Amino acid sequence: MGKKQVVYWIAVVAVALSAAPLAADIADDQVLVVYNSASPEAVTLKNTYLSAHPGIPAANLLDLNDASLLLANITQAAFVTKVRDPIRAYLAAAGDPQPSDIIVILLLRPFPHRMYDTDAPLVGDSPSNAANEVYPGGDATYASVDAELVLLWQNLNTGEAGGMMDSKSDNMIDNPYHQSTASIDAFSRAWITTAKTFTNRSNVVWVLGGAGSTRLQPGDMYLVCRIDGTTLADAQAEIQRAQGIRANRGAVRVVLDEYDLNIAGDLDDDPLFTTGDPFLAGDDYEETDALLTAAGWDVRYDDTFNFISGDEETTPLIAYASYGENHDLNGAGENPPGTAVYINSFTFAQGAIFNTVESYNARAFNGLGTLFGLEQSADFITAGGTFAVGHVFEPFTFTLADNEFLFSNMLIHGRQWAEAAYASIPALSWQHVVVGDPLARIHLLGDLDFDRDVDLGDYALWETCLAGPDVPSAGGCQEGDFDGDDDVDLGDFAQFQTAFTGG
């Protein structure tokens, strides 16, 4: 085979590989967009999202058009009649989409994010009272609206009368997708409307019971996300930042900032039970550090007295996890500068992810403020962030999202945001909200063959791109355009080297 033939063969391989999407992507027509035209801003945001995803069919848009939903908090009764049942009715109607056609339910601001407890409405805003409501009470029905929609077809509130575990809306439900690296589309959705069986464990959590069609599987879930922010402009920018993300592994950093473990115990993977804990997944920060470092990401892991702020960490961040304002808990003494403003000191790369050990870090949507001076997901979006997992009420440490699956699914396995987020969340029907474009994923600059690494296979393809056409018409060559000048040339080479595995 001659030299020209070799170059031609490599070029064909580059284009072929770039054209092949990762297996089992969530497609545009598998997203149901739910908005409320009683707010003109919701209509504007809907149009912004559709501009980013023109493949979403008109039939996949549901307008609730209800002025009574322009608020932050909602009762369980109002949730059922004004949110859950209208979505059910829309999907159950003749025509498309059908219940099993949809994987993602996307809520657009303004949309309620908190559901009151049935007998103690704001108990979730008081950690000590919430603790008693969870255990020994077994009667915590406060939740995020988003989390309650995940199991749309389950009548979680049936039987609820203020008693201990008298309905499935009490406390939380074990998430069967937790810790997965697989696409959600790998699981059958044929039984999504079938009633599931759950088992009460120790009057604290509903674990999975039943068999076959009555056992909850990942395919029985909707991945509920929201586009939200302090302002319409913040939410629109959040959408725009989620499109075409290309991260230079050699120019961004992941920060994992624990408090001093010599002073206080670990909170990032707190056990609930001594044996057979459905939520426990390992030592989260340390395991995340090991996984991402081995995959070639620049990780700054800290478990000392020091709180890392943006004044000392000037590298743009692609992922941020810390104990936040809780660094000073239990005598650790690491007080972040200011109160609930530390996030403003960082610089965030396009595609940056936020996940902190702060109970109320998703409270301040829909005009609500923070509580106990905790940093907010909304502030992160304003500061240039793209994705966040947060909590609207007290979640307790054993239900916190695991960075090990959140960050590795996005940065190593190439999963879309909705999948990465829900694989990291241990509990359903609880306090979590997933903020950001569910269809987005992070591509690696330099990964021309789309194998989620930058290695010698990419170098051969990059040489071909160097002599080839401009990036927009060159398929996978766009991953070699580090300086964003729509061409692959020697100006990109130094940055290609920094992204290369091994330095």
TORNU-476456 format. One line per 2 residues: number of its first residue (from 1); their letters; for each residue x, y, z of C-alpha. Coordinates in pm, 1 decimal. Last residue first. Layout:
NUM> A> X,Y,Z  ...
//
This chain:
503> GG> 147.4,1438.5,2909.6  73.3,1071.7,2969.3
501> TF> -236.9,1063.6,2752.4  -225.6,1354.0,2507.6
499> AT> -420.4,1663.2,2609.0  -103.9,1866.5,2668.5
497> QF> 38.9,1752.0,2332.5  -273.2,1859.4,2144.2
495> QA> -234.7,2199.1,2308.5  113.5,2236.2,2159.1
493> FD> -9.4,2114.3,1820.1  -304.1,2345.4,1767.6
491> GL> -104.6,2628.5,1610.8  46.7,2369.0,1377.3
489> DV> -283.4,2348.2,1194.2  -634.6,2211.0,1220.8
487> DD> -878.2,2476.9,1103.4  -1195.6,2636.7,1232.6
485> DG> -997.4,2892.6,1440.7  -1106.7,2736.9,1768.7
483> DF> -758.6,2712.3,1922.5  -783.0,2339.5,1991.9
481> DG> -904.4,2226.6,1650.5  -819.5,1856.2,1676.4
479> EQ> -1171.6,1755.3,1783.0  -1299.1,1928.0,1467.6
477> CG> -1106.4,1667.6,1267.6  -1373.2,1413.6,1356.5
475> GA> -1590.5,1526.6,1067.2  -1387.2,1733.5,822.1
473> SP> -1641.0,1974.7,677.6  -1644.9,2223.7,965.5
471> VD> -1272.8,2165.1,1038.9  -1111.5,2297.2,723.1
469> PG> -989.0,2042.6,471.2  -695.9,1806.1,513.3
467> AL> -320.5,1826.7,567.9  -342.4,1867.4,944.1
465> CT> -644.4,1638.0,950.4  -423.4,1351.4,835.4
463> EW> -169.7,1426.3,1107.8  -457.8,1434.4,1356.9
461> LA> -568.6,1086.7,1248.7  -226.5,940.3,1329.4
459> YD> -219.6,1127.9,1660.5  -566.9,1008.4,1753.6
457> GL> -461.1,642.8,1747.0  -153.8,737.7,1946.5
455> DV> -366.7,857.5,2238.7  -635.8,1098.4,2351.6
453> DR> -909.4,895.8,2520.8  -1287.4,865.5,2509.5
451> DF> -1277.4,631.3,2204.8  -1411.7,905.9,1979.3
449> DL> -1156.0,855.0,1698.5  -1052.2,1220.9,1694.0
447> DG> -1013.4,1251.8,2070.3  -791.9,1562.7,2064.2
445> LL> -1049.4,1780.2,2234.3  -1254.6,1551.0,2452.6
443> HI> -1631.1,1555.3,2406.1  -1861.7,1639.5,2696.8
441> RA> -2228.2,1545.9,2674.2  -2555.8,1733.3,2648.2
439> LP> -2895.9,1569.0,2611.2  -3022.8,1648.0,2962.6
437> DG> -2950.8,2022.5,2929.6  -2885.9,2145.1,3281.9
435> VV> -3007.2,2122.5,3641.2  -3083.5,1789.2,3807.8
433> VH> -3293.6,1836.8,4120.8  -3265.0,1612.3,4423.3
431> QW> -3477.3,1607.5,4738.0  -3641.2,1261.4,4749.6
429> SL> -3876.6,1048.0,4541.7  -3567.9,857.0,4422.6
427> AP> -3252.9,781.5,4621.4  -2889.0,700.1,4535.8
425> IS> -2825.2,978.1,4278.7  -2506.4,928.6,4072.6
423> AY> -2657.6,722.0,3790.6  -2929.4,988.1,3771.9
421> AA> -2677.9,1263.4,3698.7  -2471.1,1073.3,3444.2
419> EA> -2780.0,964.5,3251.2  -2933.2,1312.3,3236.2
417> WQ> -2596.7,1463.1,3134.4  -2527.0,1230.5,2842.8
415> RG> -2274.3,953.0,2894.5  -1923.6,974.7,2753.1
413> HI> -1769.3,711.4,2979.2  -1473.1,912.6,3109.6
411> LM> -1571.4,1275.9,3173.1  -1950.8,1256.8,3200.7
409> NS> -1991.4,908.6,3348.0  -1678.3,958.0,3558.7
407> FL> -1802.1,1287.8,3703.7  -2146.1,1176.2,3817.5
405> FE> -2052.4,816.4,3896.0  -1763.9,880.1,4138.3
403> ND> -1911.7,1218.3,4225.8  -2182.9,1034.1,4418.5
401> AL> -2507.8,1225.1,4470.3  -2597.8,1272.0,4836.8
399> TF> -2851.7,1029.7,4986.8  -2647.9,917.4,5292.3
397> TF> -2567.1,1278.8,5382.1  -2917.5,1388.4,5467.5
395> PE> -3147.4,1540.7,5197.2  -3270.3,1858.0,5378.0
393> FV> -3481.5,2049.2,5123.2  -3428.3,2160.8,4760.0
391> HG> -3113.1,1956.5,4698.0  -2864.9,1992.6,4413.8
389> VA> -2712.2,1834.2,4104.9  -2557.5,2089.0,3871.5
387> FT> -2461.2,2140.2,3505.7  -2338.7,2438.4,3298.1
385> GG> -2152.2,2679.8,3524.1  -2070.4,3037.2,3426.1
383> AT> -2100.7,3226.5,3754.9  -2477.5,3267.6,3708.8
381> IF> -2510.3,2888.4,3682.3  -2306.3,2847.5,4003.0
379> DA> -2523.0,3105.7,4176.7  -2832.8,2901.8,4087.2
377> SQ> -2666.9,2588.5,4223.2  -2646.4,2773.1,4553.7
375> EL> -2394.3,2816.5,4834.0  -2520.1,2761.3,5188.7
373> GF> -2581.5,3052.5,5426.6  -2810.0,2858.7,5660.3
371> LT> -3083.9,2878.0,5394.7  -3051.5,3035.6,5049.5
369> GL> -3313.0,3256.2,4893.5  -3634.1,3172.5,4713.7
367> GN> -3728.3,3361.9,4397.2  -3814.4,3062.6,4181.7
365> FA> -3478.8,2894.9,4245.5  -3282.8,2944.3,4566.8
363> RA> -3326.4,2601.8,4724.5  -3081.9,2406.4,4507.2
361> NY> -2786.7,2411.5,4749.9  -3005.0,2337.3,5051.8
359> SE> -2820.5,2047.6,5214.1  -2466.1,2138.8,5118.0
357> VT> -2217.4,1860.7,5035.6  -2148.1,1998.4,4688.0
355> NF> -2201.3,1893.8,4327.4  -2132.7,2138.3,4041.8
353> IA> -2036.2,2046.6,3681.0  -1855.0,2265.1,3423.6
351> GQ> -1948.6,2213.0,3056.5  -1777.0,2527.7,2927.3
349> AF> -1491.0,2597.6,3163.8  -1552.1,2764.8,3498.4
347> TF> -1345.1,3035.2,3664.0  -1374.1,3040.0,4041.3
345> SN> -1424.2,3328.5,4286.1  -1801.8,3343.2,4241.7
343> IY> -1841.0,2998.5,4398.8  -1733.5,3135.3,4738.0
341> VA> -2045.4,3352.8,4769.4  -2261.2,3160.4,5015.6
339> TG> -2121.4,3356.9,5311.7  -1785.9,3528.9,5278.5
337> PP> -1460.1,3334.2,5254.4  -1499.3,2961.6,5315.8
335> NE> -1466.5,2853.9,5681.8  -1235.1,2561.0,5740.1
333> GA> -1273.3,2505.7,6116.0  -1312.1,2127.0,6104.8
331> GN> -1486.5,2149.5,6440.5  -1780.5,1933.1,6346.0
329> LD> -1879.6,2153.6,6051.8  -1651.1,2428.5,5915.3
327> HN> -1620.2,2282.2,5566.9  -1999.1,2278.0,5555.4
325> EG> -1997.9,2607.2,5362.4  -1878.8,2409.5,5062.0
323> YS> -1814.4,2042.5,5136.2  -1660.8,2030.0,4790.8
321> AY> -1715.3,1912.1,4437.6  -1628.0,2109.3,4123.3
319> AI> -1598.6,1980.7,3768.3  -1461.6,2135.5,3446.9
317> LP> -1269.9,2405.7,3634.2  -1067.1,2681.6,3469.0
315> TT> -719.6,2701.2,3629.2  -702.1,2991.3,3876.9
313> EE> -712.8,2794.7,4201.7  -560.8,3017.6,4472.3
311> DG> -808.4,3306.8,4459.0  -1074.2,3068.1,4331.4
309> SI> -1098.8,2914.5,4673.6  -966.8,2587.6,4815.1
307> FN> -1050.1,2543.9,5183.0  -734.3,2438.5,5368.7
305> FT> -749.3,2217.2,5676.3  -653.2,1918.2,5463.4
303> DD> -850.1,1670.0,5255.4  -760.3,1806.1,4910.7
301> YR> -790.7,1649.1,4567.8  -681.2,1855.2,4267.7
299> VD> -746.8,1648.1,3958.0  -597.5,1696.4,3609.7
297> WG> -771.6,1435.7,3397.0  -576.7,1153.3,3231.5
295> AA> -812.0,861.9,3285.6  -607.7,734.8,3580.8
293> TL> -651.4,1075.3,3743.3  -1026.0,1059.4,3691.0
291> LA> -1067.2,717.3,3851.6  -829.9,775.8,4144.3
289> DT> -977.0,1115.9,4233.7  -1331.5,979.1,4214.2
287> EE> -1235.5,695.7,4448.9  -1088.6,939.5,4702.0
285> YD> -1387.4,1175.2,4686.2  -1647.2,899.7,4712.4
283> DG> -1519.9,651.4,4965.9  -1744.4,364.6,4858.6
281> AL> -2089.3,318.7,4709.3  -2331.3,308.8,5002.2
279> FP> -2694.1,375.5,4910.8  -2854.5,30.4,4928.3
277> DG> -2673.7,-47.3,5258.9  -2648.6,-425.1,5290.7
275> TT> -2497.4,-412.5,5638.2  -2437.3,-130.6,5889.0
273> FL> -2723.8,74.4,5749.9  -2736.4,443.5,5652.8
271> PD> -2370.6,489.9,5559.1  -2219.4,835.8,5487.5
269> DD> -2050.1,862.4,5152.9  -1938.1,1226.7,5127.9
267> LD> -1961.4,1289.6,5501.0  -1623.5,1160.3,5620.7
265> GA> -1534.8,1216.3,5983.0  -1393.7,1528.3,6147.4
263> IN> -1052.9,1657.3,6255.5  -810.1,1427.0,6072.3
261> LD> -1050.2,1425.3,5775.5  -985.3,1796.0,5720.7
259> YE> -1262.5,1913.6,5488.0  -1305.8,1767.3,5144.2
257> DL> -1223.1,1956.4,4824.2  -1244.8,1764.2,4498.1
255> VV> -1147.4,2010.4,4222.0  -1133.7,1892.2,3859.5
253> RV> -907.7,2090.2,3627.5  -896.2,2231.0,3276.9
251> AG> -621.9,2292.1,3018.6  -474.3,1947.3,2948.4
249> RN> -808.0,1770.0,2921.9  -918.1,2019.4,2659.7
247> AR> -1294.7,1995.4,2687.1  -1523.6,2016.5,2386.3
245> IG> -1885.0,2101.3,2462.7  -2094.7,2137.4,2145.6
243> QA> -2403.8,2277.2,2318.6  -2429.6,2289.4,2698.3
241> RQ> -2302.9,2647.2,2721.9  -2598.3,2765.8,2513.7
239> IE> -2854.6,2604.0,2740.9  -2700.7,2752.8,3056.9
237> AQ> -2682.1,3091.2,2881.9  -3058.5,3074.7,2829.5
235> AD> -3112.6,2987.8,3195.9  -2891.5,3276.2,3312.5
233> AL> -3071.7,3518.5,3077.8  -3409.2,3406.3,3215.7
231> TT> -3285.5,3494.3,3562.4  -3181.1,3315.0,3881.6
229> GD> -3141.8,2988.4,3698.5  -3330.9,2693.1,3560.9
227> IR> -3340.9,2436.4,3284.3  -3475.7,2128.1,3454.8
225> CV> -3416.7,1755.4,3450.7  -3636.2,1450.2,3504.3
223> LY> -3489.4,1120.0,3388.8  -3809.0,916.1,3361.7
221> MD> -3784.6,580.2,3531.4  -3927.4,237.7,3443.5
219> GP> -3628.2,159.7,3219.1  -3403.0,177.5,3526.1
217> QL> -3592.7,-121.4,3668.7  -3861.5,-137.0,3938.1
215> RT> -3988.0,-491.2,3993.3  -4353.2,-547.2,3897.6
213> SG> -4281.5,-639.2,3533.3  -4047.3,-922.2,3629.3
211> AG> -4017.2,-962.6,4002.7  -4142.8,-786.6,4314.4
209> GL> -3937.3,-583.4,4559.3  -3700.3,-287.6,4541.6
207> VW> -3623.2,-100.4,4860.9  -3844.7,159.7,5027.0
205> VV> -3639.6,342.3,5289.3  -3656.2,434.3,5657.6
203> NS> -3914.7,220.3,5838.0  -3647.8,-50.8,5882.6
201> RN> -3676.9,-155.5,5518.0  -4023.4,-126.0,5367.2
199> TF> -4045.5,-334.4,5050.4  -4153.6,-201.7,4711.4
197> TK> -4364.8,-357.5,4437.5  -4421.9,-175.4,4110.7
195> AT> -4742.6,-75.3,3932.0  -4708.2,-109.8,3553.7
193> TI> -4683.4,211.0,3349.4  -4311.9,168.0,3266.3
191> WA> -4350.8,-197.9,3173.7  -4217.3,-192.4,2816.0
189> RS> -3939.1,53.5,2895.2  -3664.3,-206.1,2857.1
187> FA> -3316.8,-112.6,2978.4  -3022.9,-36.5,2748.1
185> DI> -3183.3,300.0,2674.3  -3062.3,423.3,3012.7
183> SA> -2708.5,395.1,2875.6  -2481.9,194.4,3100.2
181> TS> -2235.9,331.9,3358.2  -2462.6,241.4,3649.3
179> QH> -2391.1,338.5,4011.2  -2757.6,422.0,4086.6
177> YP> -2997.6,308.2,3811.7  -3209.1,97.5,4052.7
175> ND> -3269.7,403.7,4277.6  -3387.0,300.1,4626.6
173> IM> -3702.3,489.1,4726.7  -3726.0,772.2,4982.1
171> ND> -3914.9,893.1,5291.9  -4292.4,852.4,5276.8
169> SK> -4422.9,894.5,4921.2  -4457.7,515.9,4905.0
167> SD> -4751.9,540.9,5144.8  -4823.5,430.6,5501.3
165> MM> -4451.5,439.6,5588.9  -4531.9,565.7,5941.1
163> GG> -4864.3,746.6,5944.2  -4963.3,1091.2,5817.1
161> AE> -5254.0,964.7,5609.0  -5087.2,864.1,5281.2
159> GT> -5265.7,557.9,5145.1  -5186.6,628.8,4780.4
157> NL> -4923.7,906.1,4755.0  -4673.5,707.9,4546.5
155> NQ> -4923.3,625.2,4275.6  -4650.0,502.4,4039.1
153> WL> -4682.8,617.9,3677.8  -4460.0,926.1,3708.4
151> LV> -4173.5,754.6,3889.8  -3924.9,1031.6,3805.1
149> LE> -4196.6,1292.2,3864.8  -4145.0,1289.1,4242.8
147> AD> -3776.4,1370.7,4198.1  -3857.2,1677.2,3987.6
145> VS> -4112.7,1818.5,4229.6  -3849.6,1800.4,4501.5
143> AY> -3957.4,1625.1,4817.2  -4144.2,1659.1,5147.6
141> TA> -4326.4,1334.6,5229.4  -4119.4,1246.2,5537.1
139> DG> -4332.6,999.9,5736.4  -4105.2,727.0,5871.7
137> GP> -4128.8,900.7,6211.1  -3827.1,732.2,6374.2
135> YV> -3664.9,836.0,6147.4  -3752.6,1053.8,5848.2
133> EN> -3975.0,1301.6,6033.5  -3731.7,1304.4,6324.2
131> AA> -3447.6,1400.5,6092.8  -3666.8,1664.4,5928.7
129> NS> -3718.4,1827.6,6267.7  -3342.7,1847.6,6322.6
127> PS> -3265.5,1964.6,5967.4  -3537.1,2233.7,5958.4
125> DG> -3627.4,2341.6,5602.5  -3765.0,1993.8,5528.5
123> VL> -4030.7,2048.5,5797.5  -4183.8,2319.4,5580.0
121> PA> -4527.8,2164.6,5521.9  -4567.5,1950.3,5834.4
119> DT> -4861.1,1718.3,5756.3  -4831.6,1664.4,5380.0
117> DY> -4467.9,1772.0,5342.5  -4446.6,2049.8,5086.2
115> MR> -4324.7,1991.5,4730.6  -4033.1,2203.7,4607.8
113> HP> -3921.5,2291.3,4251.9  -4217.4,2481.9,4111.9
111> FP> -4162.8,2588.1,3747.3  -4034.8,2917.4,3607.4
109> RL> -3833.4,2778.7,3446.0  -3845.8,2487.0,3205.5
107> LL> -3901.9,2125.7,3311.9  -3752.4,1850.3,3094.6
105> IV> -3900.7,1500.8,3114.2  -3650.2,1256.4,2967.4
103> II> -3700.1,898.3,2849.2  -4020.2,931.1,2645.6
101> DS> -4139.9,668.5,2399.2  -4257.7,432.5,2675.7
99> PQ> -4535.7,668.7,2781.1  -4659.1,726.4,2421.0
97> PD> -4556.6,1028.2,2214.7  -4739.6,1012.1,1986.8
95> GA> -5102.1,928.2,1921.3  -5390.2,848.6,2153.9
93> AA> -5366.6,1005.9,2497.1  -5167.1,834.8,2772.5
91> LY> -4872.3,1073.4,2743.2  -5088.3,1383.7,2781.3
89> AR> -5297.6,1229.7,3057.5  -4988.1,1136.9,3258.7
87> IP> -4845.1,1486.9,3222.0  -5178.4,1636.7,3330.6
85> DR> -5192.1,1390.9,3626.2  -4847.2,1472.5,3761.8
83> VK> -4852.1,1852.1,3739.9  -5180.2,2021.8,3835.3
81> TV> -5378.7,1745.4,4004.7  -5099.0,1544.7,4169.2
79> FA> -4869.9,1839.1,4246.3  -5165.0,2036.6,4381.0
77> AQ> -5243.4,1756.7,4626.9  -4876.6,1726.2,4725.6
75> TI> -4865.0,2096.1,4798.3  -4650.1,2325.8,4586.0
73> NA> -4354.2,2552.1,4660.1  -4156.4,2782.2,4430.8
71> LL> -4430.7,2972.1,4251.7  -4576.5,3032.1,3906.2
69> LS> -4789.3,2715.7,3920.4  -5112.6,2902.8,3999.5
67> AD> -5080.1,3084.8,3664.3  -5148.6,2758.0,3479.8
65> NL> -5065.3,2713.5,3110.8  -4953.2,2347.6,3142.6
63> DL> -4787.7,2361.2,2799.3  -4663.4,2019.6,2689.1
61> LN> -4419.0,2002.0,2399.0  -4333.4,1657.5,2260.8
59> AA> -4603.5,1677.2,1991.0  -4413.4,1966.7,1833.2
57> PI> -4129.1,1725.2,1766.0  -3782.9,1778.7,1922.3
55> GP> -3535.1,1767.3,1632.7  -3470.3,2143.0,1650.2
53> HA> -3261.4,2095.0,1965.6  -3064.5,2416.2,2032.0
51> SL> -3334.3,2631.0,1873.0  -3589.8,2424.7,2065.1
49> YT> -3421.7,2523.9,2390.4  -3432.6,2893.6,2308.1
47> NK> -3797.2,2865.5,2203.6  -3886.9,2701.6,2534.2
45> LT> -3695.9,2974.0,2717.3  -3899.9,3243.5,2544.7
43> VA> -4224.1,3062.9,2626.2  -4117.2,3022.7,2988.8
41> EP> -4030.9,3392.7,3005.7  -4384.6,3480.9,2893.9
39> SA> -4508.7,3309.4,3214.0  -4863.3,3168.7,3198.8
37> SN> -4705.1,2973.2,2912.6  -4596.6,2704.8,3160.6
35> YV> -4341.6,2453.4,3038.1  -4295.6,2078.0,2999.7
33> VL> -4057.6,1949.5,2730.5  -4092.6,1574.7,2671.2
31> VQ> -3763.7,1431.6,2543.7  -3740.5,1102.3,2352.2
29> DD> -3782.9,1280.4,2016.9  -3452.4,1460.0,2067.5
27> AI> -3265.5,1131.9,2108.0  -3117.1,975.1,2418.9
25> DA> -2806.3,812.3,2277.5  -2799.1,435.4,2245.0
23> AL> -2441.9,383.1,2130.8  -2206.8,678.9,2093.2
21> PA> -2260.9,842.1,1757.7  -2082.5,719.0,1443.1
19> AS> -1999.0,1004.6,1205.3  -1664.1,1076.1,1366.9
17> LA> -1556.0,715.3,1320.4  -1636.4,713.1,952.4
15> VA> -1468.5,1049.1,890.1  -1147.5,946.4,1064.6
13> VV> -1144.9,599.5,903.0  -1174.0,757.3,558.2
11> AI> -884.8,992.7,637.3  -668.4,703.6,757.0
9> WY> -737.6,512.9,433.7  -649.9,817.2,219.9
7> VV> -321.4,869.7,405.5  -227.8,505.1,359.8
5> QK> -321.6,509.7,-9.8  -109.8,817.6,-67.9
3> KG> 184.5,647.1,103.1  153.8,331.8,-106.9
1> M> 0.0,0.0,0.0
//
